[in-house]
Amino acid sequence: MTASLTRLSAPPFRGNPFRWRLLLRLFLASLTTAALVLTASAQPDWELRAEKKDIKVYTRTYADSKYKAIKVELILQTTLSRLVTVLLDIKAAPEWVYATKSATLLKQVSPSELIYYSEVKLPWPMSNRDFIAHLITTQDPNTRVVTILGPTINNYVPEKKELVRVKRSEGKWVLTPVGKDHIRVEYTLRTDPGGDLPAWLFNLFVTKGPVESFENLKTQLNKPGYADTKLPFIVD
């Protein structure tokens, strides 16, 4: 049977090695594409884990981390300038960001870019965490969508022995105008809290902080100090 199959399939390729090579490449390419599709489909989608009024918190897992990532979605009645001003007002972060013990501006690179240090409170007996983040704000001139990237950076300031330094964390804000003074907010965060914090414990309470933070953010936006704010790098 094998010999007969070989004889039947051999004639089309005799004297035409280029055709054989082409078909072999196409076959290998199709296998690669199939593998990529299967890998992508195996990645879990965002799952709605908490909802309070108009705040929706989603979680998902990534293959390279045992800690769940989060995504928050909501629509805020505010302007781009006011919202960006609040997000970049580092000294006021403890007023609304969940479990933030302190936040200090380390360097104002430009009006739209900064580096800051923050300490995060954890309940006893766990150690507090600290991190250094680099915030970079950009706006698409056509859509007016604002993106704020907030990766952590290491070795910018020395570590404190009583704290656990968070060395792997990536936050991202996408602010999309959806009408007059209405902004659709999408916030995503992937983080590794470091130290000996069990993943199961982190994942159990991963939605608590975002819900409280975004409720506080609504209050923060209405404080008189942010009224009628305008930023030179933001078009409302």
Phi and psi restraints in degrees (value plus and minus 20) as a CYANA .aco file:
   2 THR   PHI     -83.1   -43.1
   2 THR   PSI     -62.1   -22.1
   3 ALA   PHI     -83.9   -43.9
   3 ALA   PSI     -62.2   -22.2
   4 SER   PHI     -85.1   -45.1
   4 SER   PSI     -57.7   -17.7
   5 LEU   PHI     -85.5   -45.5
   5 LEU   PSI     -58.4   -18.4
   6 THR   PHI     -85.1   -45.1
   6 THR   PSI     -61.9   -21.9
   7 ARG   PHI     -86.9   -46.9
   7 ARG   PSI     -59.6   -19.6
   8 LEU   PHI     -87.0   -47.0
   8 LEU   PSI     -55.9   -15.9
   9 SER   PHI    -109.9   -69.9
   9 SER   PSI     -32.1     7.9
  10 ALA   PHI     -92.9   -52.9
  10 ALA   PSI     -62.1   -22.1
  11 PRO   PHI     -75.0   -35.0
  11 PRO   PSI     -61.2   -21.2
  12 PRO   PHI     -81.3   -41.3
  12 PRO   PSI     -42.0    -2.0
  13 PHE   PHI    -124.4   -84.4
  13 PHE   PSI     -28.0    12.0
  14 ARG   PHI     -82.4   -42.4
  14 ARG   PSI     110.2   150.2
  15 GLY   PHI      53.1    93.1
  15 GLY   PSI     -13.3    26.7
  16 ASN   PHI    -157.3  -117.3
  16 ASN   PSI      44.7    84.7
  17 PRO   PHI     -84.1   -44.1
  17 PRO   PSI     -47.8    -7.8
  18 PHE   PHI     -85.4   -45.4
  18 PHE   PSI     -56.9   -16.9
  19 ARG   PHI     -85.6   -45.6
  19 ARG   PSI     -61.2   -21.2
  20 TRP   PHI     -81.0   -41.0
  20 TRP   PSI     -64.7   -24.7
  21 ARG   PHI     -83.8   -43.8
  21 ARG   PSI     -59.8   -19.8
  22 LEU   PHI     -83.1   -43.1
  22 LEU   PSI     -65.9   -25.9
  23 LEU   PHI     -85.9   -45.9
  23 LEU   PSI     -56.3   -16.3
  24 LEU   PHI     -84.1   -44.1
  24 LEU   PSI     -62.2   -22.2
  25 ARG   PHI     -84.1   -44.1
  25 ARG   PSI     -60.9   -20.9
  26 LEU   PHI     -84.1   -44.1
  26 LEU   PSI     -59.1   -19.1
  27 PHE   PHI     -83.8   -43.8
  27 PHE   PSI     -65.7   -25.7
  28 LEU   PHI     -84.9   -44.9
  28 LEU   PSI     -58.2   -18.2
  29 ALA   PHI     -84.3   -44.3
  29 ALA   PSI     -58.7   -18.7
  30 SER   PHI     -86.8   -46.8
  30 SER   PSI     -56.5   -16.5
  31 LEU   PHI     -84.6   -44.6
  31 LEU   PSI     -62.0   -22.0
  32 THR   PHI     -82.9   -42.9
  32 THR   PSI     -64.0   -24.0
  33 THR   PHI     -81.7   -41.7
  33 THR   PSI     -62.8   -22.8
  34 ALA   PHI     -82.5   -42.5
  34 ALA   PSI     -59.9   -19.9
  35 ALA   PHI     -84.5   -44.5
  35 ALA   PSI     -60.2   -20.2
  36 LEU   PHI     -85.0   -45.0
  36 LEU   PSI     -61.0   -21.0
  37 VAL   PHI     -84.0   -44.0
  37 VAL   PSI     -63.8   -23.8
  38 LEU   PHI     -84.1   -44.1
  38 LEU   PSI     -59.7   -19.7
  39 THR   PHI     -84.7   -44.7
  39 THR   PSI     -64.2   -24.2
  40 ALA   PHI     -83.8   -43.8
  40 ALA   PSI     -61.3   -21.3
  41 SER   PHI     -90.0   -50.0
  41 SER   PSI     -41.9    -1.9
  42 ALA   PHI     -97.1   -57.1
  42 ALA   PSI     -39.0     1.0
  43 GLN   PHI     -92.4   -52.4
  43 GLN   PSI     105.9   145.9
  44 PRO   PHI     -88.7   -48.7
  44 PRO   PSI     126.3   166.3
  45 ASP   PHI    -100.8   -60.8
  45 ASP   PSI     152.0   192.0
  46 TRP   PHI     -84.5   -44.5
  46 TRP   PSI     116.4   156.4
  47 GLU   PHI    -138.0   -98.0
  47 GLU   PSI     106.4   146.4
  48 LEU   PHI     -86.1   -46.1
  48 LEU   PSI     100.1   140.1
  49 ARG   PHI    -134.1   -94.1
  49 ARG   PSI     -43.4    -3.4
  50 ALA   PHI    -172.6  -132.6
  50 ALA   PSI     124.8   164.8
  51 GLU   PHI    -167.6  -127.6
  51 GLU   PSI     104.9   144.9
  52 LYS   PHI    -156.8  -116.8
  52 LYS   PSI      92.3   132.3
  53 LYS   PHI      36.4    76.4
  53 LYS   PSI    -137.8   -97.8
  54 ASP   PHI    -120.2   -80.2
  54 ASP   PSI     -11.5    28.5
  55 ILE   PHI    -113.8   -73.8
  55 ILE   PSI     102.7   142.7
  56 LYS   PHI    -138.1   -98.1
  56 LYS   PSI     109.5   149.5
  57 VAL   PHI    -138.4   -98.4
  57 VAL   PSI     105.0   145.0
  58 TYR   PHI    -133.0   -93.0
  58 TYR   PSI     135.0   175.0
  59 THR   PHI    -152.7  -112.7
  59 THR   PSI     139.4   179.4
  60 ARG   PHI    -178.4  -138.4
  60 ARG   PSI     143.1   183.1
  61 THR   PHI    -129.5   -89.5
  61 THR   PSI     133.8   173.8
  62 TYR   PHI    -141.6  -101.6
  62 TYR   PSI     130.7   170.7
  63 ALA   PHI     -82.6   -42.6
  63 ALA   PSI     -46.2    -6.2
  64 ASP   PHI    -115.6   -75.6
  64 ASP   PSI      -8.4    31.6
  65 SER   PHI    -169.6  -129.6
  65 SER   PSI     122.6   162.6
  66 LYS   PHI    -111.0   -71.0
  66 LYS   PSI     -26.2    13.8
  67 TYR   PHI    -117.8   -77.8
  67 TYR   PSI     114.5   154.5
  68 LYS   PHI     -90.6   -50.6
  68 LYS   PSI     121.0   161.0
  69 ALA   PHI    -106.9   -66.9
  69 ALA   PSI     137.1   177.1
  70 ILE   PHI    -143.7  -103.7
  70 ILE   PSI     134.1   174.1
  71 LYS   PHI    -157.4  -117.4
  71 LYS   PSI     112.5   152.5
  72 VAL   PHI    -137.6   -97.6
  72 VAL   PSI     116.0   156.0
  73 GLU   PHI    -150.6  -110.6
  73 GLU   PSI     117.9   157.9
  74 LEU   PHI    -189.9  -149.9
  74 LEU   PSI     148.4   188.4
  75 ILE   PHI    -135.8   -95.8
  75 ILE   PSI     108.8   148.8
  76 LEU   PHI    -130.5   -90.5
  76 LEU   PSI     121.6   161.6
  77 GLN   PHI    -110.4   -70.4
  77 GLN   PSI      75.4   115.4
  78 THR   PHI    -187.4  -147.4
  78 THR   PSI    -197.3  -157.3
  79 THR   PHI    -126.6   -86.6
  79 THR   PSI     141.5   181.5
  80 LEU   PHI     -80.3   -40.3
  80 LEU   PSI     -65.3   -25.3
  81 SER   PHI     -81.1   -41.1
  81 SER   PSI     -63.6   -23.6
  82 ARG   PHI     -85.7   -45.7
  82 ARG   PSI     -64.2   -24.2
  83 LEU   PHI     -84.2   -44.2
  83 LEU   PSI     -65.5   -25.5
  84 VAL   PHI     -84.1   -44.1
  84 VAL   PSI     -58.1   -18.1
  85 THR   PHI     -79.6   -39.6
  85 THR   PSI     -64.2   -24.2
  86 VAL   PHI     -84.2   -44.2
  86 VAL   PSI     -63.9   -23.9
  87 LEU   PHI     -86.1   -46.1
  87 LEU   PSI     -50.2   -10.2
  88 LEU   PHI    -114.1   -74.1
  88 LEU   PSI     -21.5    18.5
  89 ASP   PHI    -104.2   -64.2
  89 ASP   PSI      62.4   102.4
  90 ILE   PHI     -80.9   -40.9
  90 ILE   PSI     -63.2   -23.2
  91 LYS   PHI     -81.9   -41.9
  91 LYS   PSI     -45.0    -5.0
  92 ALA   PHI    -111.3   -71.3
  92 ALA   PSI     -21.9    18.1
  93 ALA   PHI     -75.9   -35.9
  93 ALA   PSI     -59.7   -19.7
  94 PRO   PHI     -81.4   -41.4
  94 PRO   PSI     -37.2     2.8
  95 GLU   PHI     -93.0   -53.0
  95 GLU   PSI     -42.6    -2.6
  96 TRP   PHI    -158.3  -118.3
  96 TRP   PSI     -41.9    -1.9
  97 VAL   PHI    -103.1   -63.1
  97 VAL   PSI     103.8   143.8
  98 TYR   PHI     -73.4   -33.4
  98 TYR   PSI     111.6   151.6
  99 ALA   PHI      43.8    83.8
  99 ALA   PSI      -3.9    36.1
 100 THR   PHI    -102.5   -62.5
 100 THR   PSI      97.2   137.2
 101 LYS   PHI    -102.8   -62.8
 101 LYS   PSI     -59.0   -19.0
 102 SER   PHI    -175.3  -135.3
 102 SER   PSI     136.2   176.2
 103 ALA   PHI    -169.3  -129.3
 103 ALA   PSI     107.6   147.6
 104 THR   PHI    -152.6  -112.6
 104 THR   PSI     109.6   149.6
 105 LEU   PHI     -92.2   -52.2
 105 LEU   PSI     104.8   144.8
 106 LEU   PHI    -117.4   -77.4
 106 LEU   PSI     -58.5   -18.5
 107 LYS   PHI    -175.1  -135.1
 107 LYS   PSI     108.9   148.9
 108 GLN   PHI    -116.3   -76.3
 108 GLN   PSI      75.2   115.2
 109 VAL   PHI     -85.9   -45.9
 109 VAL   PSI     -62.4   -22.4
 110 SER   PHI    -180.5  -140.5
 110 SER   PSI     154.5   194.5
 111 PRO   PHI     -75.9   -35.9
 111 PRO   PSI     -46.5    -6.5
 112 SER   PHI    -129.4   -89.4
 112 SER   PSI     -10.7    29.3
 113 GLU   PHI    -165.1  -125.1
 113 GLU   PSI     115.4   155.4
 114 LEU   PHI    -174.7  -134.7
 114 LEU   PSI     145.0   185.0
 115 ILE   PHI    -146.2  -106.2
 115 ILE   PSI     112.1   152.1
 116 TYR   PHI    -159.8  -119.8
 116 TYR   PSI     141.1   181.1
 117 TYR   PHI    -134.8   -94.8
 117 TYR   PSI     122.8   162.8
 118 SER   PHI    -165.9  -125.9
 118 SER   PSI     126.0   166.0
 119 GLU   PHI    -134.2   -94.2
 119 GLU   PSI     115.0   155.0
 120 VAL   PHI    -132.5   -92.5
 120 VAL   PSI     110.8   150.8
 121 LYS   PHI    -101.5   -61.5
 121 LYS   PSI     113.9   153.9
 122 LEU   PHI    -143.4  -103.4
 122 LEU   PSI     128.3   168.3
 123 PRO   PHI     -88.5   -48.5
 123 PRO   PSI     128.7   168.7
 124 TRP   PHI     -80.2   -40.2
 124 TRP   PSI     120.8   160.8
 125 PRO   PHI    -117.8   -77.8
 125 PRO   PSI      -6.0    34.0
 126 MET   PHI     -97.3   -57.3
 126 MET   PSI     129.6   169.6
 127 SER   PHI    -101.0   -61.0
 127 SER   PSI     126.4   166.4
 128 ASN   PHI     -82.6   -42.6
 128 ASN   PSI     135.6   175.6
 129 ARG   PHI    -128.1   -88.1
 129 ARG   PSI     134.6   174.6
 130 ASP   PHI    -158.4  -118.4
 130 ASP   PSI     141.1   181.1
 131 PHE   PHI    -176.8  -136.8
 131 PHE   PSI     142.0   182.0
 132 ILE   PHI    -139.5   -99.5
 132 ILE   PSI     105.8   145.8
 133 ALA   PHI    -138.7   -98.7
 133 ALA   PSI     129.1   169.1
 134 HIS   PHI    -135.6   -95.6
 134 HIS   PSI      86.3   126.3
 135 LEU   PHI    -114.6   -74.6
 135 LEU   PSI     107.3   147.3
 136 ILE   PHI    -147.5  -107.5
 136 ILE   PSI      99.6   139.6
 137 THR   PHI    -128.1   -88.1
 137 THR   PSI     109.5   149.5
 138 THR   PHI    -154.8  -114.8
 138 THR   PSI     138.3   178.3
 139 GLN   PHI    -154.4  -114.4
 139 GLN   PSI     113.4   153.4
 140 ASP   PHI     -93.4   -53.4
 140 ASP   PSI     102.7   142.7
 141 PRO   PHI     -87.6   -47.6
 141 PRO   PSI     -40.7    -0.7
 142 ASN   PHI    -110.8   -70.8
 142 ASN   PSI     -66.6   -26.6
 143 THR   PHI    -113.4   -73.4
 143 THR   PSI     -36.6     3.4
 144 ARG   PHI      48.1    88.1
 144 ARG   PSI      -9.0    31.0
 145 VAL   PHI     -89.4   -49.4
 145 VAL   PSI     111.2   151.2
 146 VAL   PHI    -123.2   -83.2
 146 VAL   PSI     114.0   154.0
 147 THR   PHI    -141.5  -101.5
 147 THR   PSI     111.0   151.0
 148 ILE   PHI    -140.8  -100.8
 148 ILE   PSI      96.2   136.2
 149 LEU   PHI    -116.1   -76.1
 149 LEU   PSI     120.9   160.9
 150 GLY   PHI    -158.9  -118.9
 150 GLY   PSI      41.6    81.6
 151 PRO   PHI     -94.4   -54.4
 151 PRO   PSI     133.4   173.4
 152 THR   PHI    -100.4   -60.4
 152 THR   PSI     133.3   173.3
 153 ILE   PHI    -146.9  -106.9
 153 ILE   PSI     128.0   168.0
 154 ASN   PHI    -127.5   -87.5
 154 ASN   PSI     136.9   176.9
 155 ASN   PHI      45.4    85.4
 155 ASN   PSI      -2.5    37.5
 156 TYR   PHI     -97.8   -57.8
 156 TYR   PSI     -56.5   -16.5
 157 VAL   PHI    -153.7  -113.7
 157 VAL   PSI     131.9   171.9
 158 PRO   PHI     -82.0   -42.0
 158 PRO   PSI     129.2   169.2
 159 GLU   PHI     -94.2   -54.2
 159 GLU   PSI     130.6   170.6
 160 LYS   PHI    -122.9   -82.9
 160 LYS   PSI     111.4   151.4
 161 LYS   PHI     -85.4   -45.4
 161 LYS   PSI     -43.4    -3.4
 162 GLU   PHI    -106.1   -66.1
 162 GLU   PSI     -25.0    15.0
 163 LEU   PHI    -138.4   -98.4
 163 LEU   PSI     136.6   176.6
 164 VAL   PHI    -122.1   -82.1
 164 VAL   PSI     101.2   141.2
 165 ARG   PHI     -99.8   -59.8
 165 ARG   PSI     107.1   147.1
 166 VAL   PHI    -103.3   -63.3
 166 VAL   PSI      94.2   134.2
 167 LYS   PHI    -125.2   -85.2
 167 LYS   PSI     -35.7     4.3
 168 ARG   PHI    -147.8  -107.8
 168 ARG   PSI      85.1   125.1
 169 SER   PHI    -178.6  -138.6
 169 SER   PSI     118.4   158.4
 170 GLU   PHI    -156.6  -116.6
 170 GLU   PSI      92.6   132.6
 171 GLY   PHI    -128.1   -88.1
 171 GLY   PSI     132.2   172.2
 172 LYS   PHI    -170.3  -130.3
 172 LYS   PSI     109.0   149.0
 173 TRP   PHI    -128.9   -88.9
 173 TRP   PSI     113.3   153.3
 174 VAL   PHI    -144.0  -104.0
 174 VAL   PSI      95.8   135.8
 175 LEU   PHI    -133.0   -93.0
 175 LEU   PSI      94.2   134.2
 176 THR   PHI    -137.8   -97.8
 176 THR   PSI     100.0   140.0
 177 PRO   PHI     -84.9   -44.9
 177 PRO   PSI     112.6   152.6
 178 VAL   PHI    -146.6  -106.6
 178 VAL   PSI      -5.8    34.2
 179 GLY   PHI     136.7   176.7
 179 GLY   PSI    -199.5  -159.5
 180 LYS   PHI     -84.2   -44.2
 180 LYS   PSI      97.9   137.9
 181 ASP   PHI      36.4    76.4
 181 ASP   PSI      14.5    54.5
 182 HIS   PHI    -150.7  -110.7
 182 HIS   PSI     109.6   149.6
 183 ILE   PHI    -145.2  -105.2
 183 ILE   PSI     106.1   146.1
 184 ARG   PHI    -104.7   -64.7
 184 ARG   PSI     105.2   145.2
 185 VAL   PHI    -128.4   -88.4
 185 VAL   PSI     112.2   152.2
 186 GLU   PHI    -148.0  -108.0
 186 GLU   PSI      98.1   138.1
 187 TYR   PHI    -139.4   -99.4
 187 TYR   PSI     108.9   148.9
 188 THR   PHI    -144.7  -104.7
 188 THR   PSI     127.8   167.8
 189 LEU   PHI    -167.1  -127.1
 189 LEU   PSI     107.8   147.8
 190 ARG   PHI    -137.7   -97.7
 190 ARG   PSI     107.5   147.5
 191 THR   PHI    -167.5  -127.5
 191 THR   PSI     131.8   171.8
 192 ASP   PHI    -139.1   -99.1
 192 ASP   PSI      90.7   130.7
 193 PRO   PHI     -90.4   -50.4
 193 PRO   PSI     -30.3     9.7
 194 GLY   PHI      51.1    91.1
 194 GLY   PSI     159.8   199.8
 195 GLY   PHI      45.9    85.9
 195 GLY   PSI    -171.2  -131.2
 196 ASP   PHI    -126.5   -86.5
 196 ASP   PSI       3.4    43.4
 197 LEU   PHI     -89.6   -49.6
 197 LEU   PSI      98.1   138.1
 198 PRO   PHI     -83.9   -43.9
 198 PRO   PSI     119.6   159.6
 199 ALA   PHI     -81.8   -41.8
 199 ALA   PSI     -57.8   -17.8
 200 TRP   PHI     -83.7   -43.7
 200 TRP   PSI     -54.8   -14.8
 201 LEU   PHI     -93.5   -53.5
 201 LEU   PSI     -63.5   -23.5
 202 PHE   PHI     -78.9   -38.9
 202 PHE   PSI     -67.4   -27.4
 203 ASN   PHI     -87.9   -47.9
 203 ASN   PSI     -47.4    -7.4
 204 LEU   PHI     -86.4   -46.4
 204 LEU   PSI     -55.3   -15.3
 205 PHE   PHI    -132.6   -92.6
 205 PHE   PSI      -3.4    36.6
 206 VAL   PHI     -85.1   -45.1
 206 VAL   PSI     -42.2    -2.2
 207 THR   PHI    -111.8   -71.8
 207 THR   PSI     -34.3     5.7
 208 LYS   PHI     -83.8   -43.8
 208 LYS   PSI     -69.0   -29.0
 209 GLY   PHI     -80.2   -40.2
 209 GLY   PSI     -68.5   -28.5
 210 PRO   PHI     -80.1   -40.1
 210 PRO   PSI     -61.9   -21.9
 211 VAL   PHI     -81.7   -41.7
 211 VAL   PSI     -67.9   -27.9
 212 GLU   PHI     -87.4   -47.4
 212 GLU   PSI     -59.6   -19.6
 213 SER   PHI     -82.0   -42.0
 213 SER   PSI     -64.5   -24.5
 214 PHE   PHI     -95.9   -55.9
 214 PHE   PSI     -47.2    -7.2
 215 GLU   PHI     -85.2   -45.2
 215 GLU   PSI     -62.7   -22.7
 216 ASN   PHI     -86.1   -46.1
 216 ASN   PSI     -54.0   -14.0
 217 LEU   PHI     -80.8   -40.8
 217 LEU   PSI     -59.5   -19.5
 218 LYS   PHI     -79.1   -39.1
 218 LYS   PSI     -62.4   -22.4
 219 THR   PHI     -86.9   -46.9
 219 THR   PSI     -61.5   -21.5
 220 GLN   PHI     -81.6   -41.6
 220 GLN   PSI     -58.9   -18.9
 221 LEU   PHI     -83.8   -43.8
 221 LEU   PSI     -46.1    -6.1
 222 ASN   PHI    -111.0   -71.0
 222 ASN   PSI     -17.3    22.7
 223 LYS   PHI     -90.6   -50.6
 223 LYS   PSI     121.8   161.8
 224 PRO   PHI     -76.6   -36.6
 224 PRO   PSI     -49.6    -9.6
 225 GLY   PHI     -85.3   -45.3
 225 GLY   PSI     -36.9     3.1
 226 TYR   PHI    -124.7   -84.7
 226 TYR   PSI     -18.3    21.7
 227 ALA   PHI     -86.0   -46.0
 227 ALA   PSI     120.5   160.5
 228 ASP   PHI      36.3    76.3
 228 ASP   PSI      10.8    50.8
 229 THR   PHI     -91.8   -51.8
 229 THR   PSI     118.5   158.5
 230 LYS   PHI    -150.3  -110.3
 230 LYS   PSI     118.9   158.9
 231 LEU   PHI    -138.7   -98.7
 231 LEU   PSI     117.9   157.9
 232 PRO   PHI     -87.7   -47.7
 232 PRO   PSI     -40.3    -0.3
 233 PHE   PHI    -123.6   -83.6
 233 PHE   PSI     -12.0    28.0
 234 ILE   PHI    -144.0  -104.0
 234 ILE   PSI     111.1   151.1
 235 VAL   PHI    -122.8   -82.8
 235 VAL   PSI      97.2   137.2
